[in-house]
Amino acid sequence: MQRVTIVSPAMAEANNGNWQTAMRWARFLTPRYDVNIAASWTPVTGATPDLMIALHARRSAAVLAAFAEDHPDSPRVLVLTGTDLYRDIHDDPAAQASLAHADILVLLQEAGVAMLPPEHRSKARVIWQSAPSLPHVAPPPGAREFTFSMIGHLRPEKDPLTFMRAAQLAANPDARFIHIGGALDPQLGTAAEATAAADPRYQWMGNLAHDAARMALSCSDAMVIASLMEGGANVIIEAVTSGVPVLASDIDGNRGMLGSGYEGYFPVGDAPALAALMERCMLDPPFRERLHAQCAARAALFAPEAEQAAVLDLVDNLLIARPAGAN
């Protein structure tokens, strides 16, 4: 059986998008390949894989370079994150080298292709991430609360401050704000604590297990993603496949996921605009239904069977007619 190593700079304890992608792809490939997920790889650490899949151009740069040097004929796949596409590959030499070391560059949404240097675009493949559908949990009859959730670790790229500020600006007393994610930036954790103390409608729940976060999302009336940059946020997919409309910062990565005609965008970092969009989502049922319909129209893109077929097709074609261990 041929060996595939998935190199992820984030492992299970990180509970972030990179880890979820690595785990999901390993599950897709395991029936056909001998798959392991590792934080790193060197020429002397165990069996040599027949194919390497590396997540994150900058953080996996040393691993990808070592594998390319030691096994130049073995295929190498690089999965690009938001910080790769919208920051690192433009000014970081290690991330730029990773583009050259990879045979295939996987992007998680279509808009990201334009961010690649022209000489590397022919190597690009778009593979939409997926999530199993989870039914939306409707509020009980007569309930007045309207819950907005934001899910993602508290770090600058996710711009959690805009969500906190918008929560305090939203005037409707029936609004409720659930914020899920560990404080990777201690100052942002302090800000979340201060927001919760100032406004009882806002609750910072900290880091939750993936299943618990997904359940909280499915019980929400709308989900907010305020990020400054995204490669293709898995939380958008989880919202769409749970029937939860998304209020998204107007960035390339979110447009690549939700479509250019989506009506639920707000300007990056604009807390008053987000607060106004929240109020409209609560008080304008036809607008809310349009968001539901627009999200539902994207759901087929995010089906697990579609992602599995794309991942298997990619790996099968790279390893076809290549005997196991032929390095």
ROPALO-467318 format. One record per residue (C-alpha): x, y, z; residue number from 1. Coordinates in steps of 0.25 Angstrom, whole numbers, plus 5000, padded with zeros to 4 digits. Layout:
BEGIN
[[X,Y,Z],NUM] ...
END
This chain:
BEGIN
[[5000,5000,5000],1] [[5006,5014,4996],2] [[5009,5023,5007],3] [[5004,5038,5008],4] [[5009,5047,5019],5] [[5000,5060,5022],6] [[5009,5070,5029],7] [[5001,5080,5037],8] [[5007,5090,5046],9] [[4995,5089,5055],10] [[4991,5076,5062],11] [[4979,5072,5069],12] [[4981,5081,5081],13] [[4981,5093,5072],14] [[4966,5090,5068],15] [[4967,5099,5056],16] [[4964,5099,5041],17] [[4978,5093,5037],18] [[4976,5081,5047],19] [[4961,5079,5042],20] [[4966,5079,5028],21] [[4977,5069,5031],22] [[4968,5060,5039],23] [[4958,5060,5028],24] [[4967,5057,5016],25] [[4973,5046,5024],26] [[4960,5040,5026],27] [[4957,5041,5011],28] [[4970,5035,5007],29] [[4971,5024,5018],30] [[4963,5013,5011],31] [[4973,5013,4999],32] [[4986,5018,5005],33] [[4994,5017,5017],34] [[4993,5031,5023],35] [[4999,5038,5034],36] [[4998,5052,5039],37] [[5011,5058,5045],38] [[5015,5072,5050],39] [[5029,5070,5042],40] [[5037,5061,5034],41] [[5052,5059,5032],42] [[5059,5049,5023],43] [[5062,5040,5036],44] [[5049,5040,5043],45] [[5042,5027,5039],46] [[5037,5021,5026],47] [[5038,5030,5014],48] [[5025,5034,5008],49] [[5021,5032,4993],50] [[5014,5046,4993],51] [[5015,5058,5003],52] [[5003,5067,5005],53] [[5007,5080,5013],54] [[4998,5090,5019],55] [[5003,5104,5020],56] [[5014,5110,5011],57] [[5022,5117,5021],58] [[5021,5108,5033],59] [[5023,5095,5025],60] [[5034,5101,5017],61] [[5046,5094,5023],62] [[5039,5081,5022],63] [[5035,5082,5008],64] [[5049,5087,5004],65] [[5055,5075,5011],66] [[5046,5065,5004],67] [[5048,5072,4991],68] [[5063,5071,4992],69] [[5063,5056,4998],70] [[5053,5051,4988],71] [[5052,5060,4976],72] [[5044,5050,4968],73] [[5033,5048,4978],74] [[5020,5057,4977],75] [[5018,5068,4986],76] [[5005,5075,4989],77] [[5004,5089,4996],78] [[4990,5093,5002],79] [[4990,5108,5003],80] [[4984,5116,5015],81] [[4979,5130,5015],82] [[4991,5135,5022],83] [[4999,5129,5010],84] [[4991,5134,4999],85] [[4988,5148,5004],86] [[5001,5151,5012],87] [[5013,5141,5012],88] [[5015,5137,4998],89] [[5016,5152,4994],90] [[5028,5156,5003],91] [[5033,5143,5011],92] [[5044,5136,5004],93] [[5041,5122,5011],94] [[5027,5123,5006],95] [[5031,5127,4992],96] [[5041,5115,4992],97] [[5029,5105,4996],98] [[5022,5109,4983],99] [[5034,5105,4975],100] [[5035,5092,4982],101] [[5021,5087,4981],102] [[5016,5080,4968],103] [[5001,5084,4971],104] [[4996,5096,4979],105] [[4982,5093,4985],106] [[4974,5105,4988],107] [[4961,5104,4996],108] [[4953,5115,4988],109] [[4954,5120,4973],110] [[4957,5134,4976],111] [[4971,5131,4982],112] [[4976,5127,4968],113] [[4978,5141,4964],114] [[4987,5143,4977],115] [[4998,5133,4971],116] [[5010,5138,4963],117] [[5006,5135,4948],118] [[5017,5125,4947],119] [[5011,5116,4957],120] [[4996,5117,4953],121] [[4996,5105,4944],122] [[4999,5096,4957],123] [[4987,5101,4964],124] [[4975,5092,4967],125] [[4962,5097,4975],126] [[4957,5087,4985],127] [[4945,5091,4992],128] [[4945,5087,5007],129] [[4933,5080,5013],130] [[4925,5077,5025],131] [[4914,5068,5028],132] [[4900,5074,5028],133] [[4895,5077,5042],134] [[4880,5081,5044],135] [[4878,5095,5048],136] [[4872,5096,5062],137] [[4861,5106,5062],138] [[4857,5114,5074],139] [[4845,5110,5082],140] [[4832,5116,5078],141] [[4831,5130,5084],142] [[4845,5132,5087],143] [[4850,5146,5085],144] [[4865,5144,5086],145] [[4873,5144,5073],146] [[4887,5138,5074],147] [[4899,5142,5066],148] [[4911,5133,5067],149] [[4926,5136,5063],150] [[4935,5123,5063],151] [[4950,5124,5062],152] [[4962,5126,5071],153] [[4964,5140,5076],154] [[4976,5145,5067],155] [[4978,5158,5059],156] [[4975,5151,5046],157] [[4961,5147,5050],158] [[4958,5162,5055],159] [[4950,5158,5067],160] [[4950,5172,5072],161] [[4940,5176,5061],162] [[4930,5165,5066],163] [[4932,5170,5080],164] [[4930,5185,5076],165] [[4918,5182,5068],166] [[4911,5174,5079],167] [[4912,5186,5088],168] [[4907,5195,5077],169] [[4895,5186,5073],170] [[4883,5193,5080],171] [[4873,5182,5080],172] [[4872,5176,5094],173] [[4868,5162,5088],174] [[4881,5160,5081],175] [[4890,5150,5087],176] [[4905,5148,5084],177] [[4913,5135,5085],178] [[4928,5136,5083],179] [[4935,5123,5082],180] [[4951,5121,5081],181] [[4963,5121,5090],182] [[4971,5134,5092],183] [[4983,5132,5084],184] [[4986,5147,5086],185] [[4985,5150,5101],186] [[4981,5164,5099],187] [[4969,5159,5091],188] [[4965,5150,5102],189] [[4965,5162,5111],190] [[4956,5170,5102],191] [[4946,5158,5101],192] [[4946,5158,5116],193] [[4943,5173,5117],194] [[4932,5172,5106],195] [[4925,5161,5114],196] [[4926,5169,5126],197] [[4921,5182,5119],198] [[4909,5175,5112],199] [[4902,5162,5117],200] [[4897,5159,5103],201] [[4911,5155,5099],202] [[4917,5142,5104],203] [[4931,5137,5101],204] [[4931,5122,5102],205] [[4946,5120,5100],206] [[4952,5108,5093],207] [[4941,5097,5091],208] [[4943,5083,5084],209] [[4939,5083,5070],210] [[4926,5076,5072],211] [[4922,5085,5083],212] [[4925,5097,5074],213] [[4918,5091,5062],214] [[4905,5089,5071],215] [[4906,5103,5076],216] [[4907,5108,5062],217] [[4895,5100,5058],218] [[4887,5106,5069],219] [[4890,5120,5064],220] [[4881,5129,5056],221] [[4893,5135,5048],222] [[4908,5133,5048],223] [[4918,5145,5047],224] [[4932,5143,5040],225] [[4940,5157,5042],226] [[4953,5152,5037],227] [[4964,5161,5030],228] [[4969,5149,5021],229] [[4964,5135,5019],230] [[4968,5124,5009],231] [[4954,5117,5010],232] [[4948,5117,5024],233] [[4943,5103,5028],234] [[4933,5110,5038],235] [[4926,5117,5026],236] [[4924,5103,5021],237] [[4919,5098,5034],238] [[4909,5109,5035],239] [[4904,5107,5021],240] [[4902,5092,5023],241] [[4894,5095,5036],242] [[4885,5105,5029],243] [[4891,5117,5037],244] [[4892,5130,5029],245] [[4906,5136,5029],246] [[4910,5151,5031],247] [[4924,5152,5025],248] [[4935,5162,5024],249] [[4936,5167,5009],250] [[4949,5160,5006],251] [[4954,5152,4994],252] [[4954,5139,5002],253] [[4940,5140,5007],254] [[4935,5144,4993],255] [[4941,5132,4988],256] [[4933,5124,4997],257] [[4919,5131,4997],258] [[4919,5137,4983],259] [[4921,5151,4978],260] [[4906,5154,4978],261] [[4904,5150,4993],262] [[4896,5160,5001],263] [[4902,5158,5015],264] [[4916,5165,5013],265] [[4920,5177,5022],266] [[4933,5185,5020],267] [[4945,5180,5027],268] [[4947,5185,5041],269] [[4934,5193,5041],270] [[4927,5190,5054],271] [[4916,5200,5052],272] [[4913,5194,5038],273] [[4913,5180,5044],274] [[4904,5184,5055],275] [[4894,5190,5045],276] [[4895,5177,5037],277] [[4891,5170,5050],278] [[4879,5179,5052],279] [[4875,5177,5038],280] [[4876,5162,5039],281] [[4867,5162,5052],282] [[4857,5171,5047],283] [[4856,5169,5032],284] [[4850,5155,5030],285] [[4851,5156,5014],286] [[4865,5160,5015],287] [[4868,5148,5025],288] [[4861,5138,5015],289] [[4870,5143,5003],290] [[4882,5140,5011],291] [[4877,5126,5015],292] [[4874,5124,5000],293] [[4887,5129,4995],294] [[4895,5120,5005],295] [[4886,5108,5001],296] [[4890,5110,4987],297] [[4905,5108,4991],298] [[4903,5096,4999],299] [[4905,5086,4988],300] [[4919,5091,4986],301] [[4922,5087,5001],302] [[4917,5072,5001],303] [[4927,5062,5007],304] [[4926,5052,4995],305] [[4930,5063,4986],306] [[4942,5067,4994],307] [[4946,5052,4996],308] [[4945,5050,4981],309] [[4954,5062,4978],310] [[4964,5058,4988],311] [[4965,5044,4983],312] [[4965,5048,4969],313] [[4977,5057,4972],314] [[4985,5047,4979],315] [[4982,5035,4970],316] [[4987,5043,4958],317] [[5000,5047,4965],318] [[5003,5033,4969],319] [[4997,5025,4957],320] [[5007,5014,4952],321] [[5016,5018,4963],322] [[5020,5006,4971],323] [[5020,5007,4986],324] [[5034,5012,4992],325] [[5039,5016,4978],326] [[5047,5028,4984],327] 
END
